[in-house]
Amino acid sequence: MILELCLAAAGVCTLQMAWNFFSRAKMSVEGKHVLITGGSQGLGLAFAKLCFARGARVTIVARTKAKLEQACEEVRIQGAATGAKIQYLEMDVSSMKCSTFSELMGRAAESFGRVDVVVANAGT
């Protein structure tokens, strides 16, 4: 019970920090390519929604295709700023090596161009 409360509090704090970070005009993600690992649920999905709503090109990465498809649809339904796009990549990044990271960046860039921001949110 205490662990769950601590995790929930940490999640709320993380979302608040993200909101504050992107609320500042000079920290805009509009037109930027944001890649989020662990983006199919939880904090990663919340962050994807925030970036999408602010006009970013968002790539979410996770292991399960069905969850990724559902997350993309959920983000799209929420609405977006002009120019926002979302895509997903099915990949397990839990034991990522340099070659895997290079592959991930390359695959993400194929559709949306160079990755500007990486949010390492994946857990196990």
KOLMARSE-218237 format. One record per residue: residue in three letters; z, x, y of N, C-alpha, C in turn. Coordinates in nm, 2 decimals, decimal comma, padded with zeros to 4 digits, always signed. Layout:
BEGIN
MARRO type    npz    npx    npy   capz   capx   capy    cpz    cpx    cpy
MARRO  ALA      Z      X      Y      Z      X      Y      Z      X      Y
...
//
This chain:
BEGIN
MARRO type    npz    npx    npy   capz   capx   capy    cpz    cpx    cpy
MARRO  MET +00,00 +00,08 -00,12 +00,00 +00,00 +00,00 +00,00 +00,09 +00,13
MARRO  ILE +00,08 +00,19 +00,13 +00,09 +00,28 +00,24 -00,04 +00,35 +00,26
MARRO  LEU -00,09 +00,40 +00,15 -00,22 +00,47 +00,15 -00,33 +00,39 +00,21
MARRO  GLU -00,34 +00,26 +00,17 -00,44 +00,17 +00,22 -00,43 +00,15 +00,37
MARRO  LEU -00,30 +00,13 +00,41 -00,28 +00,11 +00,56 -00,32 +00,24 +00,64
MARRO  CYS -00,29 +00,36 +00,58 -00,33 +00,48 +00,65 -00,48 +00,49 +00,65
MARRO  LEU -00,55 +00,46 +00,54 -00,69 +00,47 +00,54 -00,75 +00,37 +00,64
MARRO  ALA -00,70 +00,25 +00,65 -00,75 +00,15 +00,74 -00,73 +00,20 +00,89
MARRO  ALA -00,61 +00,25 +00,91 -00,59 +00,30 +01,05 -00,68 +00,42 +01,08
MARRO  ALA -00,71 +00,51 +00,99 -00,80 +00,62 +01,01 -00,94 +00,56 +01,04
MARRO  GLY -00,98 +00,46 +00,97 -01,11 +00,40 +00,99 -01,12 +00,34 +01,12
MARRO  VAL -01,02 +00,27 +01,17 -01,02 +00,21 +01,30 -01,03 +00,32 +01,41
MARRO  CYS -00,96 +00,42 +01,39 -00,96 +00,53 +01,49 -01,10 +00,60 +01,49
MARRO  THR -01,16 +00,62 +01,37 -01,29 +00,68 +01,37 -01,39 +00,59 +01,44
MARRO  LEU -01,39 +00,46 +01,42 -01,48 +00,37 +01,49 -01,46 +00,37 +01,64
MARRO  GLN -01,34 +00,38 +01,68 -01,31 +00,38 +01,82 -01,36 +00,51 +01,88
MARRO  MET -01,34 +00,62 +01,82 -01,40 +00,75 +01,87 -01,55 +00,74 +01,88
MARRO  ALA -01,61 +00,69 +01,77 -01,76 +00,67 +01,77 -01,80 +00,58 +01,89
MARRO  TRP -01,74 +00,47 +01,91 -01,77 +00,38 +02,02 -01,76 +00,45 +02,15
MARRO  ASN -01,65 +00,53 +02,17 -01,63 +00,60 +02,30 -01,73 +00,70 +02,32
MARRO  PHE -01,77 +00,77 +02,21 -01,87 +00,88 +02,22 -02,00 +00,82 +02,26
MARRO  PHE -02,05 +00,71 +02,20 -02,18 +00,66 +02,24 -02,18 +00,57 +02,35
MARRO  SER -02,06 +00,53 +02,41 -02,06 +00,45 +02,53 -02,09 +00,52 +02,65
MARRO  ARG -02,08 +00,65 +02,65 -02,11 +00,73 +02,77 -02,26 +00,75 +02,78
MARRO  ALA -02,31 +00,73 +02,90 -02,45 +00,74 +02,92 -02,51 +00,87 +02,88
MARRO  LYS -02,44 +00,98 +02,91 -02,49 +01,11 +02,87 -02,49 +01,14 +02,72
MARRO  MET -02,42 +01,05 +02,65 -02,42 +01,07 +02,50 -02,50 +00,97 +02,43
MARRO  SER -02,61 +00,92 +02,49 -02,69 +00,82 +02,44 -02,77 +00,86 +02,31
MARRO  VAL -02,78 +00,77 +02,22 -02,86 +00,80 +02,10 -03,00 +00,73 +02,11
MARRO  GLU -03,02 +00,66 +02,22 -03,15 +00,59 +02,23 -03,27 +00,69 +02,21
MARRO  GLY -03,35 +00,66 +02,12 -03,47 +00,74 +02,09 -03,44 +00,86 +02,00
MARRO  LYS -03,31 +00,88 +01,96 -03,28 +00,99 +01,87 -03,28 +00,95 +01,73
MARRO  HIS -03,30 +01,05 +01,64 -03,30 +01,02 +01,50 -03,16 +01,06 +01,44
MARRO  VAL -03,09 +00,96 +01,40 -02,95 +00,98 +01,35 -02,95 +00,96 +01,19
MARRO  LEU -02,91 +01,06 +01,12 -02,90 +01,05 +00,97 -02,75 +01,04 +00,94
MARRO  ILE -02,72 +00,94 +00,86 -02,58 +00,91 +00,82 -02,57 +00,91 +00,67
MARRO  THR -02,49 +01,00 +00,61 -02,47 +01,00 +00,47 -02,35 +00,90 +00,44
MARRO  GLY -02,35 +00,84 +00,33 -02,26 +00,73 +00,30 -02,28 +00,61 +00,39
MARRO  GLY -02,40 +00,59 +00,42 -02,44 +00,48 +00,52 -02,45 +00,34 +00,47
MARRO  SER -02,43 +00,32 +00,34 -02,46 +00,19 +00,28 -02,33 +00,10 +00,29
MARRO  GLN -02,22 +00,15 +00,33 -02,10 +00,07 +00,33 -01,99 +00,13 +00,42
MARRO  GLY -01,89 +00,06 +00,45 -01,78 +00,11 +00,52 -01,81 +00,17 +00,66
MARRO  LEU -01,75 +00,28 +00,69 -01,76 +00,34 +00,82 -01,91 +00,39 +00,85
MARRO  GLY -01,97 +00,44 +00,74 -02,11 +00,48 +00,76 -02,20 +00,36 +00,80
MARRO  LEU -02,18 +00,25 +00,74 -02,26 +00,13 +00,78 -02,23 +00,08 +00,92
MARRO  ALA -02,10 +00,08 +00,95 -02,06 +00,05 +01,09 -02,12 +00,14 +01,19
MARRO  PHE -02,12 +00,27 +01,16 -02,18 +00,36 +01,25 -02,34 +00,34 +01,26
MARRO  ALA -02,40 +00,31 +01,15 -02,54 +00,28 +01,15 -02,57 +00,16 +01,24
MARRO  LYS -02,49 +00,06 +01,23 -02,51 -00,06 +01,32 -02,50 -00,03 +01,46
MARRO  LEU -02,40 +00,05 +01,50 -02,38 +00,10 +01,63 -02,50 +00,17 +01,69
MARRO  CYS -02,54 +00,27 +01,61 -02,66 +00,35 +01,65 -02,79 +00,27 +01,67
MARRO  PHE -02,81 +00,18 +01,57 -02,93 +00,09 +01,57 -02,93 +00,00 +01,69
MARRO  ALA -02,81 -00,05 +01,72 -02,80 -00,14 +01,84 -02,82 -00,07 +01,97
MARRO  ARG -02,81 +00,06 +01,97 -02,83 +00,15 +02,09 -02,96 +00,21 +02,09
MARRO  GLY -03,05 +00,17 +02,00 -03,19 +00,22 +02,01 -03,22 +00,34 +01,93
MARRO  ALA -03,14 +00,38 +01,84 -03,17 +00,50 +01,76 -03,26 +00,47 +01,64
MARRO  ARG -03,33 +00,58 +01,59 -03,40 +00,57 +01,46 -03,30 +00,62 +01,36
MARRO  VAL -03,25 +00,53 +01,27 -03,14 +00,56 +01,18 -03,19 +00,57 +01,04
MARRO  THR -03,14 +00,68 +00,97 -03,17 +00,70 +00,83 -03,03 +00,70 +00,76
MARRO  ILE -03,01 +00,60 +00,67 -02,89 +00,60 +00,59 -02,92 +00,66 +00,46
MARRO  VAL -02,82 +00,73 +00,40 -02,83 +00,80 +00,28 -02,72 +00,76 +00,19
MARRO  ALA -02,75 +00,72 +00,06 -02,64 +00,69 -00,03 -02,70 +00,70 -00,17
MARRO  ARG -02,62 +00,67 -00,27 -02,67 +00,69 -00,41 -02,73 +00,56 -00,47
MARRO  THR -02,70 +00,44 -00,42 -02,74 +00,32 -00,49 -02,84 +00,24 -00,40
MARRO  LYS -02,96 +00,23 -00,46 -03,07 +00,17 -00,39 -03,04 +00,03 -00,35
MARRO  ALA -02,98 -00,05 -00,43 -02,95 -00,19 -00,40 -02,86 -00,20 -00,28
MARRO  LYS -02,76 -00,12 -00,28 -02,67 -00,12 -00,16 -02,74 -00,07 -00,03
MARRO  LEU -02,83 +00,03 -00,05 -02,90 +00,07 +00,07 -02,99 -00,04 +00,13
MARRO  GLU -03,06 -00,11 +00,04 -03,15 -00,21 +00,08 -03,07 -00,32 +00,15
MARRO  GLN -02,96 -00,36 +00,09 -02,87 -00,46 +00,15 -02,82 -00,41 +00,29
MARRO  ALA -02,78 -00,29 +00,30 -02,73 -00,24 +00,43 -02,84 -00,24 +00,53
MARRO  CYS -02,96 -00,20 +00,50 -03,07 -00,20 +00,60 -03,09 -00,34 +00,65
MARRO  GLU -03,09 -00,43 +00,56 -03,12 -00,57 +00,60 -03,00 -00,62 +00,69
MARRO  GLU -02,88 -00,59 +00,65 -02,77 -00,63 +00,74 -02,78 -00,57 +00,88
MARRO  VAL -02,82 -00,44 +00,89 -02,84 -00,38 +01,02 -02,95 -00,44 +01,09
MARRO  ARG -03,06 -00,47 +01,03 -03,17 -00,54 +01,10 -03,14 -00,67 +01,15
MARRO  ILE -03,06 -00,75 +01,07 -03,03 -00,89 +01,11 -02,94 -00,89 +01,24
MARRO  GLN -02,85 -00,78 +01,25 -02,76 -00,77 +01,36 -02,84 -00,76 +01,49
MARRO  GLY -02,96 -00,71 +01,49 -03,04 -00,69 +01,61 -03,04 -00,55 +01,66
MARRO  ALA -03,13 -00,52 +01,74 -03,15 -00,38 +01,79 -03,20 -00,37 +01,93
MARRO  ALA -03,18 -00,26 +01,98 -03,24 -00,22 +02,11 -03,39 -00,19 +02,09
MARRO  THR -03,46 -00,19 +02,19 -03,60 -00,15 +02,18 -03,62 -00,01 +02,12
MARRO  GLY -03,71 +00,00 +02,03 -03,74 +00,13 +01,97 -03,65 +00,16 +01,85
MARRO  ALA -03,55 +00,08 +01,82 -03,47 +00,11 +01,70 -03,54 +00,09 +01,57
MARRO  LYS -03,52 +00,18 +01,48 -03,58 +00,16 +01,34 -03,47 +00,21 +01,24
MARRO  ILE -03,48 +00,16 +01,12 -03,39 +00,20 +01,02 -03,47 +00,22 +00,89
MARRO  GLN -03,43 +00,33 +00,81 -03,48 +00,35 +00,68 -03,37 +00,40 +00,60
MARRO  TYR -03,39 +00,41 +00,46 -03,29 +00,46 +00,37 -03,35 +00,56 +00,28
MARRO  LEU -03,27 +00,66 +00,24 -03,30 +00,75 +00,13 -03,20 +00,75 +00,03
MARRO  GLU -03,24 +00,73 -00,10 -03,15 +00,73 -00,21 -03,13 +00,87 -00,26
MARRO  MET -03,01 +00,92 -00,24 -02,98 +01,06 -00,28 -02,83 +01,08 -00,29
MARRO  ASP -02,79 +01,15 -00,39 -02,65 +01,19 -00,41 -02,62 +01,32 -00,34
MARRO  VAL -02,54 +01,31 -00,24 -02,51 +01,43 -00,16 -02,38 +01,49 -00,19
MARRO  SER -02,31 +01,44 -00,29 -02,17 +01,49 -00,32 -02,16 +01,63 -00,36
MARRO  SER -02,26 +01,69 -00,42 -02,26 +01,83 -00,45 -02,38 +01,90 -00,39
MARRO  MET -02,40 +01,88 -00,26 -02,52 +01,92 -00,19 -02,52 +02,07 -00,17
MARRO  LYS -02,64 +02,13 -00,20 -02,66 +02,27 -00,18 -02,76 +02,28 -00,07
MARRO  CYS -02,79 +02,41 -00,02 -02,88 +02,43 +00,09 -03,02 +02,37 +00,06
MARRO  SER -03,07 +02,39 -00,06 -03,20 +02,34 -00,10 -03,20 +02,18 -00,09
MARRO  THR -03,09 +02,12 -00,13 -03,08 +01,97 -00,13 -03,08 +01,92 +00,02
MARRO  PHE -03,00 +02,00 +00,10 -03,00 +01,96 +00,24 -03,13 +01,97 +00,31
MARRO  SER -03,20 +02,08 +00,28 -03,34 +02,10 +00,33 -03,43 +01,99 +00,29
MARRO  GLU -03,42 +01,95 +00,16 -03,50 +01,84 +00,11 -03,47 +01,71 +00,18
MARRO  LEU -03,34 +01,68 +00,20 -03,29 +01,56 +00,27 -03,35 +01,56 +00,41
MARRO  MET -03,34 +01,66 +00,49 -03,39 +01,67 +00,63 -03,54 +01,65 +00,63
MARRO  GLY -03,61 +01,71 +00,53 -03,76 +01,69 +00,53 -03,80 +01,55 +00,50
MARRO  ARG -03,73 +01,49 +00,40 -03,76 +01,35 +00,37 -03,73 +01,26 +00,48
MARRO  ALA -03,62 +01,28 +00,55 -03,59 +01,19 +00,66 -03,69 +01,21 +00,78
MARRO  ALA -03,73 +01,33 +00,80 -03,82 +01,36 +00,91 -03,96 +01,31 +00,89
MARRO  GLU -04,00 +01,28 +00,76 -04,14 +01,24 +00,73 -04,17 +01,11 +00,81
MARRO  SER -04,08 +01,02 +00,82 -04,11 +00,89 +00,89 -04,06 +00,88 +01,03
MARRO  PHE -03,95 +00,94 +01,06 -03,89 +00,93 +01,19 -03,89 +01,05 +01,28
MARRO  GLY -03,94 +01,16 +01,23 -03,94 +01,29 +01,31 -03,81 +01,36 +01,29
MARRO  ARG -03,80 +01,47 +01,36 -03,69 +01,56 +01,35 -03,55 +01,48 +01,36
MARRO  VAL -03,46 +01,53 +01,28 -03,32 +01,47 +01,28 -03,25 +01,53 +01,40
MARRO  ASP -03,19 +01,45 +01,49 -03,12 +01,49 +01,60 -02,97 +01,50 +01,58
MARRO  VAL -02,92 +01,40 +01,50 -02,77 +01,39 +01,48 -02,75 +01,37 +01,33
MARRO  VAL -02,65 +01,44 +01,27 -02,61 +01,42 +01,13 -02,47 +01,38 +01,13
MARRO  VAL -02,44 +01,26 +01,06 -02,31 +01,22 +01,04 -02,27 +01,23 +00,89
MARRO  ALA -02,19 +01,33 +00,86 -02,15 +01,36 +00,72 -02,04 +01,27 +00,68
MARRO  ASN -02,07 +01,15 +00,63 -01,97 +01,05 +00,60 -01,95 +01,02 +00,45
MARRO  ALA -02,03 +01,08 +00,37 -02,03 +01,05 +00,22 -01,90 +01,09 +00,16
MARRO  GLY -01,85 +01,01 +00,07 -01,73 +01,04 +00,00 -01,76 +01,03 -00,15
MARRO  THR -01,66 +01,05 -00,23 -01,69 +01,04 -00,38 -01,61 +00,93 -00,44
//
